[in-house]
Amino acid sequence: MQHLLDFIQEHTLEEHLYFVAQCPTGDLELMWRRAEQTDYWQLRPHRCEGPWELVHRKALIESLAARDADMEGVKRELHAMLAVQIAFADMILRDANQELGPELVQRFVRAQQCFIDDLQAAVEQLAGKARPSMVVVRGGGAQSALREGHLSVVR
C-alpha cells in the first residue's frame, strides 16, 4: 500500500487529502496538507479537537497497521483517491485531444517524455562521475601542506 500512498501524494493536484481509518480503539482522522509539512500526515482521533500527531509518509502505513486499523478500508480509501486522480487526468487528455487535436497533444506528451529522459540521463551522468570534494588531513600534529593562519575574521 505504501506505493499507492506515495503515488497519490506525489501526483495529486489537491492542496490537501483527508480520510478516516477505522480502528478498534476509535476511528482516526488522517490529513495531508501540501502547504504545510509535505512529507508528513496528521493523525488524531476522529471528531477530536485535540492536537494532530505528525507521522512521516514512509511510516504512515506501518503506523496504521500497528494501531490495528482496518487496512482493507485504508486500501479502499487510497484506491478511491487514485481513481479520482486517474479520472481527472483522463478527462484532461480527452478534452485536450478534442479541443486542441491529437497531434498537438501527442507532440507535447513526447516533448515532455524527452525532457524527462534527458534530465534523468544528465543526473545519472553527473552522479556517476561524482568524486569526494573533501580531503582528509591527518591530525595530531602531523605536518600538513596547508598554510597556517589563512583564516581571517569577516565583519
Secondary structure, DSSP 8 states (H G I E B T S, - for coil): -HHHHHHHHHH---SEEEEEE--TT--EEEEEETTS-TTEEEEEETT--S--EEEEHHHHHHHHHHTT--HHHHHHHHHHHHHHHHHHHHHHHHHHHHHH-HHHHHHHHHHHHHHHHHHHHHHHHHHHT----------TT---SS-SS------
